[in-house]
């Protein structure tokens, strides 16, 4: 049996919770996230061997945070390199040098300040190895040619426990057929949910009949490939860019190789001005023409492809029990490097929602929020990358212009949030925009519901070891942060209700705050060392969400970074000025952070009811099997327009 075929021959009874179609970065991130939650997941790809591509050059800061959560960031950083300064040429002579990241440094709220250069095929190798640690392997050479959903079952309905597994398998699963099924070699597979991560030419999207509107700019063409140059042909510490009036060549060294380079260029054209297909000899001619290097300096060329500017967005990201993610749902202009990154972030948004629904803790209506949140982000990203492409094309017309024009703060991904989402609940929604003190909520008071949850360096209260809030968040759980003494009661209630079922608590102490006795939801001194080691092992050995990490912890905000990032100091001052502290009111703030590192709820510590209601929606009633009845199936065109506008 092929090691990458995983489960081997399929039988008529083969079933799984989730089938992921497509084993690029999007599909692999989703499969890893599901597998670590203990979800039965399979991942297939039509390619007979692991696909290789040279276009995506690496994860941006937000994707690095996601890869860190999955436990592979260290491997990715080791396999790649920091982005390089750019040397720009005109008529073969260097005319300008630029380093878009020169003034960028990690900050307390963001440990990753820049994108990272790593070959996409190497990133995929790392993710496949991580997935194999959960016992799941990519099944290669499997092309999906048919999807059949049960016609008599509401598409968004979940299986009822009383129906039993057999009824669920027949009534609530998508029947997936593969190309080999037509030859009678294997029978269909049944899956509770299917996610198409199979690229811009997605078979899944086509089988669903989902529109993919947009444009292809036939005149904006680039040829790409991985090449090898003779040693010392060029300085490997620079990204070399030749922009001339009659074309361009860009060469960026591939990390982890001695002589490998990413090659991008304007194509050769025939006598009628039509672009020619890329060839190794064509690359040599382009190299000699624009750079002055001899064509023989290019000793090998592979993964040759032609790129045309293609901007398209799927009409929907979901049809019943089938979802689209990554390039299957949206394709962007290459400027800014957001294609692969947007797909990774799609997967991280969808994974935890599928996990909670399949575990029976959340109502299936939670899955509606995937499209609600990600479709507007994709629409905005299409506009952003198109605008960055226009800026870059304008810049390279002048000597000294280059690819640095495509890089802005927006391309880091750190500013992406979901304030419009029905999952974004805060005091603004609950009490007409005010605290109980009457003070209005403002952006100065920290992240709003829907925003990315900031990172912050802290100290483990039990051990004194350094850590970060994003390390506290890591793993397949929602995190409830408690700031201030008034938060202890809520954290105790949450720990008692949800301990071990997808929710952890974390008490954040100020440096000068009296810790008193450990509360119910916190690690004790005796537990901390053993549990800390277990949690570290979880991240690196691939344990499932049910096994990973303690339900509660405590950290000390020694330098005040967490308080500053979450605006809880401003909240405490507002309460004090309103007489809250003097009247004996409980002081503090509760922040609920979703498993994908976005703030779901931010309320004063005495608002246990809101915390209770919000967690019920995401995780049910804790140790009870009951699920809330909330469901939303509305479309969101107004949200797309709003996000596109700013």
Rosetta blueprint (number, residue, H / E / L):
1 X L
2 X L
3 X H
4 X H
5 X H
6 X L
7 X L
8 X L
9 X L
10 X L
11 X L
12 X L
13 X L
14 X L
15 X E
16 X E
17 X E
18 X E
19 X E
20 X E
21 X E
22 X L
23 X L
24 X L
25 X H
26 X H
27 X H
28 X H
29 X H
30 X H
31 X H
32 X H
33 X H
34 X H
35 X H
36 X H
37 X L
38 X L
39 X L
40 X L
41 X E
42 X E
43 X E
44 X E
45 X E
46 X L
47 X L
48 X L
49 X L
50 X L
51 X L
52 X L
53 X L
54 X L
55 X L
56 X L
57 X L
58 X L
59 X L
60 X L
61 X H
62 X H
63 X H
64 X H
65 X H
66 X H
67 X H
68 X H
69 X H
70 X L
71 X L
72 X L
73 X H
74 X H
75 X H
76 X H
77 X H
78 X H
79 X H
80 X L
81 X E
82 X E
83 X L
84 X L
85 X E
86 X E
87 X E
88 X E
89 X E
90 X E
91 X L
92 X L
93 X E
94 X E
95 X E
96 X E
97 X E
98 X E
99 X L
100 X L
101 X L
102 X L
103 X L
104 X L
105 X L
106 X L
107 X E
108 X L
109 X L
110 X E
111 X L
112 X L
113 X L
114 X L
115 X L
116 X E
117 X E
118 X L
119 X L
120 X H
121 X H
122 X H
123 X H
124 X H
125 X H
126 X H
127 X H
128 X H
129 X H
130 X H
131 X H
132 X H
133 X L
134 X L
135 X L
136 X L
137 X L
138 X L
139 X E
140 X E
141 X L
142 X L
143 X L
144 X E
145 X E
146 X E
147 X E
148 X E
149 X L
150 X L
151 X L
152 X L
153 X L
154 X L
155 X L
156 X L
157 X L
158 X L
159 X L
160 X L
161 X H
162 X H
163 X H
164 X H
165 X H
166 X H
167 X H
168 X H
169 X H
170 X H
171 X H
172 X L
173 X L
174 X E
175 X E
176 X E
177 X E
178 X E
179 X H
180 X H
181 X H
182 X H
183 X H
184 X L
185 X L
186 X L
187 X L
188 X L
189 X E
190 X E
191 X E
192 X E
193 X E
194 X E
195 X E
196 X E
197 X L
198 X L
199 X L
200 X L
201 X L
202 X L
203 X H
204 X H
205 X H
206 X H
207 X H
208 X H
209 X L
210 X L
211 X L
212 X E
213 X E
214 X E
215 X E
216 X E
217 X E
218 X E
219 X E
220 X E
221 X E
222 X E
223 X E
224 X E
225 X E
226 X E
227 X E
228 X E
229 X E
230 X L
231 X L
232 X L
233 X L
234 X L
235 X L
236 X L
237 X L
238 X E
239 X E
240 X E
241 X E
242 X E
243 X E
244 X E
245 X L
246 X L
247 X E
248 X E
249 X E
250 X E
251 X E
252 X E
253 X E
254 X L
255 X L
256 X L
257 X L
258 X L
259 X L
260 X E
261 X E
262 X E
263 X E
264 X E
265 X E
266 X L
267 X L
268 X L
269 X E
270 X L
271 X L
272 X L
273 X L
274 X L
275 X E
276 X L
277 X L
278 X L
279 X L
280 X H
281 X H
282 X H
283 X H
284 X H
285 X H
286 X H
287 X H
288 X H
289 X H
290 X H
291 X H
292 X L
293 X L
294 X L
295 X H
296 X H
297 X H
298 X E
299 X E
300 X E
301 X E
302 X E
303 X E
304 X E
305 X E
306 X E
307 X E
308 X E
309 X E
310 X E
311 X E
312 X E
313 X E
314 X E
315 X L
316 X L
317 X L
318 X E
319 X E
320 X L
321 X L
322 X E
323 X E
324 X E
325 X L
326 X H
327 X H
328 X H
329 X L
330 X E
331 X E
332 X L
333 X L
334 X L
335 X L
336 X L
337 X L
338 X L
339 X H
340 X H
341 X H
342 X H
343 X H
344 X H
345 X H
346 X H
347 X H
348 X H
349 X H
350 X H
351 X H
352 X H
353 X H
354 X H
355 X H
356 X H
357 X H
358 X H
359 X L
360 X L
361 X L
362 X L
363 X L
364 X H
365 X H
366 X H
367 X H
368 X H
369 X H
370 X H
371 X H
372 X H
373 X H
374 X H
375 X H
376 X H
377 X H
378 X H
379 X H
380 X H
381 X H
382 X H
383 X H
384 X H
385 X H
386 X H
387 X H
388 X H
389 X H
390 X H
391 X H
392 X H
393 X H
394 X H
395 X H
396 X L
397 X L
398 X L
399 X L
400 X L
401 X L
402 X L
403 X H
404 X H
405 X H
406 X H
407 X L
408 X L
409 X H
410 X H
411 X H
412 X H
413 X L
414 X L
415 X L
416 X L
417 X L
418 X L
419 X L
420 X L
421 X L
422 X L
423 X L
424 X L
425 X E
426 X E
427 X H
428 X H
429 X H
430 X H
431 X L
432 X L
433 X L
434 X E
435 X L
436 X L
437 X L
438 X L
439 X L
440 X E
441 X L
442 X L
443 X H
444 X H
445 X H
446 X L
447 X L
448 X L
449 X L
450 X L
451 X L
452 X E
453 X L
454 X L
455 X L
456 X L
457 X E
458 X E
459 X E
460 X E
461 X L
462 X L
463 X L
464 X L
465 X L
466 X E
467 X E
468 X E
469 X H
470 X H
471 X H
472 X H
473 X H
474 X L
475 X L
476 X L
477 X L
478 X E
479 X E
480 X E
481 X E
482 X E
483 X E
484 X L
485 X H
486 X H
487 X H
488 X H
489 X H
490 X H
491 X H
492 X H
493 X H
494 X H
495 X H
496 X H
497 X H
498 X H
499 X L
500 X L
501 X L
502 X L
503 X E
504 X E
505 X E
506 X E
507 X E
508 X E
509 X E
510 X E
511 X L
512 X L
513 X L
514 X L
515 X L
516 X L
517 X L
518 X L
519 X L
520 X L
521 X L
522 X L
523 X L
524 X L
525 X H
526 X H
527 X H
528 X H
529 X H
530 X H
531 X H
532 X H
533 X H
534 X H
535 X H
536 X H
537 X H
538 X H
539 X H
540 X H
541 X H
542 X L
543 X L
544 X L
545 X L
546 X L
547 X L
548 X L
549 X L
550 X L
551 X L
552 X E
553 X E
554 X E
555 X E
556 X E
557 X E
558 X L
559 X L
560 X L
561 X H
562 X H
563 X H
564 X H
565 X H
566 X H
567 X L
568 X H
569 X H
570 X H
571 X H
572 X H
573 X H
574 X H
575 X H
576 X H
577 X H
578 X L
579 X L
580 X L
581 X L
582 X L
583 X L
584 X L
585 X L
586 X L
587 X L
588 X L
589 X E
590 X E
591 X E
592 X E
593 X E
594 X L
595 X L
596 X L
597 X L
598 X E
599 X E
600 X E
601 X E
602 X E
603 X E
604 X E
605 X L
606 X L
607 X L
608 X H
609 X H
610 X H
611 X H
612 X H
613 X H
614 X H
615 X H
616 X H
617 X H
618 X H
619 X H
620 X L
621 X L
622 X L
623 X L
624 X L
625 X L
626 X L
627 X L
628 X L
629 X L
630 X L
631 X L
632 X L
633 X L
634 X L
635 X L
636 X L
637 X H
638 X H
639 X H
640 X H
641 X H
642 X H
643 X H
644 X H
645 X L
646 X L
